[in-house]
């Protein structure tokens, strides 16, 4: 056992505030790090102590490992929580924490490395007997090899940067004559975003559901799953609305997917929080997509239906404690739906927007939860991801959760900034979503560019 009494959060915004909330409830002091752009940010004010780590660009502050480690040593931290994004899935950062005598609240660097490369992860999952999308994940990266592999797989295919994430480095290719362009674009984006041009090919599954299983594992070989989340509604391969449980998953399928995720977790000797992402086709066959070795953005919906604090579980496991519950002790009740509030203009190609929140008021009330790191006067800058808050509706059933989310989005005041709030309302009030039938093709089918160009539905204002 290693008691954590001072926790540095190597992140910013809503997730930093979210982690601090749990840490403070556990009697743990928190240390915030902040860039010049975040000098007056709420996450800095919320922490027990705060340390400046560099200029505004993330590459000069939040992504500089030596600056984060120096801040932890300077403040006598005994542990570091990476949140999500930034350094959360960086094996070098996990190693640096260990070398500095700090507890890394996450899996081992070996696990991060193993599952961070899509090609190697897929090879490991195939070896573990996990269903995978037919494809090519070999070491031969020549264009000729990809052409022959695509011909064998059959079009359409998905080209993916092996080190990718967040929808970057992905291209769907419908015809052979478009493959070279797709390979070139994905390789270039992979090199720019992740420092690697390695690619994989996969059979493109048309309009699947995107289903993920939340797992937890301790250091004693115990593994549990906390059910599934449906993350099918996406723009640019990035999730914007998530819910738990999925309207498409039966108890039998849930058990099958959960059992598969647990077996895969054990096969890679994993510990901590992790998420197995699957594609579910229209015949309810599921295929491994990737594993995220960190806390997910959408973890609140799982918390709402299980009554568990996933950040607390992370901290306890990192401290050397066994899992708080066995699989039989985990129960799911009700339904929860999360909408990600982005600083962007959906009606002009989802272009990111910056500005100052002249008035901010978070939604609250029964069945409504808002996770954020905002306040009136907060400036949204171009330096970081555009997600600024998460609004969650929950209740005894899906329709109650949806209605509560609708009310929460209506209540949210984000004056002075262009956000996707009205677009989110249009999504969750669409008949296809209300019916629980939405797939990954939802936005493309019902909100194509031509329709979005008409502007927002002002009835929601």
C-alpha positions, 0 to 999 in steps of 0.5 A: 500500500502507498498512501496518496496524500498529495496529488498533482493533476497533469491536466486542465479544464473540466477534467482537472476540476473533476479529479480534484473534486474526488481527491478533496473528498478523499482528504487528498491535497491537489496540485494544479499545473497551468500555462500562461493562458490558464493563469486565472483558470478555475482549475488553478483556483480550485487546487490546494496549490498551483504551479506555472509550467510554461507558455500557452501552447500545449507543446510548451507546457502541458506536454512538457514532461520535465516541467510536469515532473519538476512541478510534482517534485517542487510541491512534494507530490506523491502521485500524478493523475494525467486525466485524459488527453495530453500525456495520459497515454504517454509511456515516457511520462509514466516512466518519468513519474516512476523514475521520480518516485511518483505514483502514476495513476494509470496503467504501466508504461508497458501496457500503454505502449502495447495498446497505444499502437493500433497494429500491435494492439490488434495483433495482441487481441487476435492472439487473445481470441478477441473478435477483430475487424478483418484487415491488415496490420503488418510491418510491410508499409509499402503502398503496393502491400496496402493495395493488395491487402485492400483488394483481399479485404474488399472495399470500402476500407478504413485507413488508420494511423496506427498510433492515432486517436481522436479521429485523426489519421483516419480515412474511409476509402470507397474505391481502389482509385482513391486508396493512394490519396487516402494512404498519403493523407492518413500517413501525413496526418499520423506523422504530424499528430503522433510522430508516426506514419505507420498505418493499418487497414480495416474493412469498413463496417457500414453504419455500425454502433460504437460500443465501449466496455469500461473495465477496471483491474487491480494489481492482484489479478482481479478484473471487472467490467462496469457495463457498456456505453454507446458512443455512436453519435460522432462528428469527424470520428469524434464522439459528441453524445454518449449514453449508458446502457446502450439501447442496442445491447441486450443482457446476453450481449452485454455479458458476452462483450464484458466477458471478452473485455475481461479476458483481454484485460487479463491477457495483457496483464493490465491494471487501472481503468481502461476501455475496450472500444468495439464496433457493433454491426447490424447483425449484432456482431462486435469487433475490437476497435481499440483500447484506451488506457485512461479515464474516458471523457464519457465516464460520468454516464457510467458513474450515474448508472452504477453509483460509483466514483471511477476517479476514486477507484483509480486512486485506490488501485494506484495506491495498491488497494484491491478492487472495491467490488467483485463483478457480482457486487456491481449493479446498474440502474437507470439510464444516463446520456452525456452531451459534450459542449464544444466551442465550435460552430456546427453550422459552418463545418464545426469550425473551432471558435474562441472568445470570452464567456460573458456569462456562464451558468451551469445547468443543475437540478434533479437528474442533471449533472454538469462537469466543467471548469468554467466561470463568467469571464473565462477566455476560450483560447485556440491552444487547447481542445474545444470541449469546454463542458459536459452536460449529463441527464440521468433518470430511471429510464432512457426517456427520463434521462433524455428529457433531463438532458434536454432541460439541462442543455436549455438551462445552460447559459454560454453567452458570448461564445459560439458553441454547439449547444443548439446543435446538441438539442437538435440531435437529442430531439431527433426522432431517430435518437429518441427511438434509440436507433442512431448509428455512427452515420446519424449526423451524416444522414440527418445533419448533412452539410447542406442542412447545417448550412441553413443554421440552428433551430432557433426554437431552442433558444 
